[in-house]
Amino acid sequence: MKVLVAPPVVENADGSINSLAVEGELVLDPGPCSCEVPDCVGGFSFIGAASGRLTCQAVVADLPYLDIREFREIVVSGCCRECARDGYADQLVRDSRFTANRWPVGSVVGRCDGYAVLLELGTGY
């Protein structure tokens, strides 16, 4: 199953980093944010499924040993316990899988204005 995972942490020349999530951790695409806050982190971040930490980049990976039920359980038992009560966990799983399936394995994806965008095209299938 194609999913999004947190990339290695890279420190830029200005001292900023690309990720607070754990390298290789499953990350979720929260989809478009409906709030009115101009600098809302939901507009430019993916969410670490277990840690709840944010990352502005994700890498498309193929995890053949992971099935949809296990993925949902990770979401529900990880950072999104509150979302599970509202039924939002299923939407997070759907949105995240949709984003991962748009590009080949190895692609680096970012978020801009609440939507996933391709930063670097991978060479996988």
Beta strands, then each sheet from edge to edge (+ up, - down):
strand 1: 2-5
strand 2: 27-28
strand 3: 46-48
strand 4: 54-55
strand 5: 57-62
strand 6: 108-112
strand 7: 115-120
sheet 1: 1+ 5- 6+ 7-
sheet 2: 2+ 3- 4+
end
